[in-house]
């Protein structure tokens, strides 16, 4: 009988790691402290609960690096991607999911698995014996965070994540707003009308920017500095960087036509994306915020169509802890000073649900292979998975290491291809073709005890 693999944290990474290891024939215990010990952002005790957004971003596996990562996880029988596909919502070319149904499905699937046990205690120290994966994500508990800091000999690095508000659909004024995906993108009518759009003229936009800048914000504790991951900047921080920043970011008006006034070009547009299958909840795209609750309702109700908006959840901000992985982890994601412990997910310095799940997939397979005595070749650097793991375990500059989304800048160049914008489409296709070949070859080396059936 093989020893048990212990996984701390039942988020995206921990859930995927458990699924993968169990299907390689290893018994798994997931230690998830929720709901007994809660966090600022989580609302339930479900595994893989989505917090900041309900989007997995682009699903294009030929021209987009995150879409390629989707493809690689599907090829590996990933539970996270299977659940996302099962509970997907119309979102144009993006993959968005019904967050509650998604996490409920993963929770039920893992709890029903004969090789997986879910335990509710909080782990507060780094274990000295056994095989462990730490996948506690951006909201690692204070006690465990301090234990990690003691072991690594330095304070954990941190930045801040912000959360966008969610609006009840019935409270949106559709005589001012309209349904449309940007550039009418999507194969079906449902996909082409996946977003609610709220237009602003110039005066409304300028007043909105003034209100954002003047609003009361959440203050940081003494000693904390406000470093943000650029992909999740609070909207008011973007506004402070320049009055036109939002018009060229989440509020860009391009590719949209207001059917109420088809001859009038909006100066800016606020988009809302469906947040559940029923279509009763919509989140405001790109509107992460650190404004205080009272200020949020006042400012967001300045948006045409949201004057009477009711909020299912207001935005907020939380501290996100991550390791300086290039100095602390080996190529197998093991802590150099304690090789019985692997790290996975956002705590390793990847950013995003998909990237976190991908690192959980690798950690689960690598840990199981080691426990079973299987000799796996290195994860191929030319795959999206390999590009990410190479970046966090040695490819990045340790002195300036910051969380990173998957992107083609992490990939080794393909010989003989021209650079520049004209050659970009061919270059990206070459990256994805090469990655798919490398990933299929690597998967052939992994011996599964049972073929995963996420459905």
Long-range contacts (C-beta under 8 A, 24 or more apart in sequence): 2-26, 2-27, 2-371, 2-372, 3-27, 3-130, 3-131, 3-371, 4-28, 4-29, 4-130, 4-131, 5-29, 5-131, 5-132, 5-133, 5-364, 5-367, 5-368, 5-371, 6-31, 6-127, 6-130, 6-131, 6-132, 6-133, 7-31, 7-132, 7-133, 7-135, 7-364, 8-123, 8-132, 8-133, 8-134, 8-135, 8-136, 8-144, 9-134, 9-135, 9-136, 9-137, 9-345, 10-34, 10-47, 10-48, 10-110, 10-118, 11-47, 11-48, 11-49, 11-135, 11-136, 11-137, 11-345, 11-356, 12-48, 12-80, 12-137, 12-345, 12-353, 12-356, 12-357, 12-360, 13-135, 13-137, 13-344, 13-345, 13-346, 13-356, 13-357, 13-359, 13-360, 13-363, 14-47, 14-133, 14-135, 14-136, 14-344, 14-345, 14-360, 15-47, 15-48, 15-79, 15-80, 15-106, 15-110, 15-357, 15-360, 16-73, 16-78, 16-79, 16-80, 16-357, 16-358, 16-360, 16-361, 16-364, 17-133, 17-135, 17-344, 17-360, 17-361, 17-363, 17-364, 17-367, 18-110, 18-116, 18-364, 19-78, 19-79, 19-109, 19-110, 19-113, 19-116, 19-364, 19-452, 19-454, 20-76, 20-77, 20-78, 20-360, 20-361, 20-364, 20-365, 20-368, 20-452, 21-364, 21-365, 21-367, 21-368, 22-113, 22-115, 22-116, 23-77, 23-115, 23-448, 23-449, 23-450, 23-451, 23-452, 24-364, 24-365, 24-368, 24-369, 24-372, 24-446, 24-447, 24-448, 24-449, 25-115, 25-368, 25-372, 25-448, 25-449, 25-450, 26-115, 26-367, 26-368, 26-371, 26-372, 27-115, 27-116, 27-117, 28-115, 28-116, 28-117, 29-116, 29-117, 29-118, 29-119, 30-110, 30-116, 30-117, 30-118, 30-119, 31-119, 31-120, 31-121, 31-122, 31-123, 32-118, 32-119, 32-120, 33-120, 33-121, 33-122, 33-123, 33-141, 36-120, 36-121, 36-122, 37-122, 37-141, 39-139, 39-318, 40-139, 40-316, 40-318, 41-139, 41-163, 41-316, 41-318, 42-139, 44-103, 46-103, 46-104, 46-106, 46-107, 47-103, 47-106, 47-107, 47-110, 47-118, 48-80, 48-83, 48-102, 48-103, 48-106, 48-107, 49-99, 49-103, 50-97, 50-99, 50-102, 50-103, 50-353, 51-163, 52-161, 52-162, 52-163, 52-164, 52-232, 52-288, 53-164, 53-283, 53-353, 54-89, 54-96, 54-97, 54-98, 54-99, 54-102, 54-273, 54-275, 54-283, 55-91, 55-94, 55-95, 55-96, 55-97, 55-273, 56-84, 56-94, 56-95, 56-96, 56-97, 56-353, 56-354, 57-94, 57-95, 57-352, 57-354, 58-93, 58-94, 58-95, 59-93, 59-94, 59-95, 60-93, 61-432, 62-428, 62-429, 62-432, 63-425, 63-428, 63-429, 63-432, 64-428, 65-384, 65-387, 65-406, 65-407, 65-408, 65-410, 65-411, 65-431, 66-352, 66-354, 66-355, 66-405, 66-406, 68-384, 68-406, 68-431, 68-432, 68-435, 68-436, 69-354, 69-355, 69-358, 69-384, 69-385, 69-388, 69-406, 70-95, 70-354, 71-432, 71-436, 72-358, 72-383, 72-384, 72-385, 72-435, 72-436, 72-439, 73-354, 73-357, 73-358, 73-361, 75-439, 75-440, 75-443, 76-361, 76-365, 76-443, 77-448, 77-451, 77-452, 77-453, 77-454, 78-357, 78-361, 78-452, 78-454, 79-106, 79-109, 79-110, 79-452, 79-454, 80-106, 80-353, 80-357, 80-360, 81-357, 81-454, 82-454, 82-455, 83-109, 83-454, 86-455, 87-277, 89-194, 89-274, 89-275, 89-276, 89-277, 90-186, 90-188, 90-190, 90-191, 90-193, 90-194, 90-274, 91-181, 91-191, 91-194, 91-195, 91-273, 91-274, 92-181, 92-182, 92-185, 92-186, 92-191, 92-192, 92-194, 92-195, 93-185, 93-186, 96-194, 96-273, 96-274, 98-275, 98-276, 98-277, 99-275, 99-276, 100-276, 101-276, 101-277, 109-454, 126-151, 126-338, 126-341, 127-340, 127-341, 128-338, 128-340, 129-340, 130-340, 131-340, 131-367, 131-370, 131-371, 132-340, 132-341, 132-342, 133-341, 133-342, 133-343, 133-344, 133-360, 133-363, 133-364, 133-367, 134-341, 134-342, 134-343, 134-344, 134-347, 135-343, 135-344, 135-345, 135-347, 135-360, 135-363, 136-345, 136-347, 137-345, 137-346, 137-347, 137-356, 138-318, 138-319, 138-320, 138-321, 138-322, 138-346, 138-347, 139-318, 139-319, 139-320, 139-321, 140-321, 140-347, 145-321, 148-323, 151-335, 151-337, 151-338, 152-323, 152-324, 152-328, 152-335, 152-337, 154-324, 156-321, 156-322, 156-323, 157-321, 157-322, 157-323, 157-324, 157-401, 158-224, 158-227, 158-319, 158-320, 158-321, 158-322, 159-227, 159-228, 159-229, 159-320, 159-322, 159-402, 159-403, 160-226, 160-227, 160-228, 160-229, 160-290, 160-317, 160-318, 160-319, 160-320, 161-228, 161-229, 161-232, 161-288, 161-317, 161-318, 161-319, 161-320, 162-228, 162-232, 162-233, 162-234, 162-288, 162-289, 162-290, 162-315, 162-316, 162-317, 163-288, 163-289, 163-313, 163-315, 163-316, 163-317, 163-318, 164-283, 164-284, 164-285, 164-286, 164-287, 164-288, 164-289, 164-315, 165-283, 165-284, 165-287, 165-289, 165-296, 165-300, 165-311, 165-313, 165-314, 165-315, 166-275, 166-281, 166-282, 166-283, 166-284, 166-311, 166-312, 166-313, 167-272, 167-281, 167-282, 167-283, 167-284, 167-306, 167-309, 167-310, 167-311, 167-312, 168-280, 168-281, 168-309, 168-310, 168-311, 168-312, 169-196, 169-279, 169-280, 169-281, 169-282, 170-280, 171-306, 171-308, 171-309, 171-310, 172-196, 172-198, 172-272, 172-282, 172-305, 172-306, 172-309, 173-304, 173-305, 173-306, 173-307, 173-308, 174-305, 175-260, 176-260, 176-304, 176-305, 177-304, 177-305, 178-258, 178-259, 178-260, 180-256, 180-257, 182-254, 182-255, 182-256, 182-271, 183-255, 184-255, 194-273, 194-274, 195-271, 195-272, 195-273, 195-274, 195-285, 196-271, 196-272, 196-282, 196-305, 197-256, 197-258, 197-269, 197-270, 197-271, 197-272, 198-269, 198-270, 198-271, 198-272, 198-303, 198-304, 198-305, 198-306, 199-253, 199-258, 199-261, 199-266, 199-267, 199-268, 199-269, 199-304, 200-251, 200-266, 200-267, 200-268, 200-269, 200-270, 200-303, 200-304, 201-266, 201-267, 202-267, 204-267, 204-268, 204-302, 204-304, 205-247, 205-251, 205-267, 205-268, 206-243, 207-302, 208-268, 208-299, 208-302, 208-303, 209-239, 209-243, 209-246, 211-298, 211-299, 211-302, 212-236, 212-239, 212-291, 212-299, 213-239, 213-240, 215-291, 215-292, 215-295, 215-296, 215-298, 215-299, 216-291, 216-292, 216-294, 216-295, 217-290, 217-291, 217-292, 217-295, 218-290, 218-291, 218-292, 218-316, 218-317, 224-319, 229-320, 229-351, 229-402, 229-403, 231-351, 231-352, 231-405, 232-288, 232-351, 233-288, 234-288, 234-289, 234-290, 234-291, 234-317, 235-286, 235-287, 235-288, 235-289, 236-289, 236-290, 236-291, 237-290, 249-286, 250-285, 250-286, 250-287, 251-286, 270-303, 270-306, 281-312, 287-315, 288-315, 288-317, 289-315, 289-316, 289-317, 290-315, 290-316, 290-317, 291-315, 320-346, 320-403, 321-347, 322-346, 322-347, 322-348, 322-349, 322-403, 323-347, 323-348, 323-349, 324-349, 324-398, 324-401, 325-349, 325-392, 325-393, 325-396, 325-401, 326-392, 326-393, 326-394, 326-395, 326-396, 326-397, 326-398, 326-401, 327-398, 329-392, 329-393, 330-393, 331-378, 331-389, 331-390, 331-393, 331-394, 332-366, 332-370, 333-359, 333-362, 333-363, 333-366, 333-389, 333-393, 342-366, 342-367, 346-403, 348-392, 349-392, 349-396, 349-401, 349-402, 349-403, 349-404, 350-388, 350-392, 350-403, 350-404, 350-405, 350-406, 351-403, 351-404, 351-405, 352-405, 352-406, 354-406, 355-388, 355-404, 355-405, 355-406, 358-384, 358-385, 358-388, 358-406, 359-388, 359-389, 359-392, 361-385, 362-389, 365-446, 369-446, 372-447, 374-446, 374-447, 376-445, 376-446, 377-442, 377-445, 379-442, 380-438, 380-439, 380-441, 380-442, 381-412, 382-411, 382-412, 382-434, 382-435, 382-438, 383-435, 383-438, 383-439, 383-442, 384-435, 384-439, 385-439, 386-438, 387-411, 387-412, 411-435
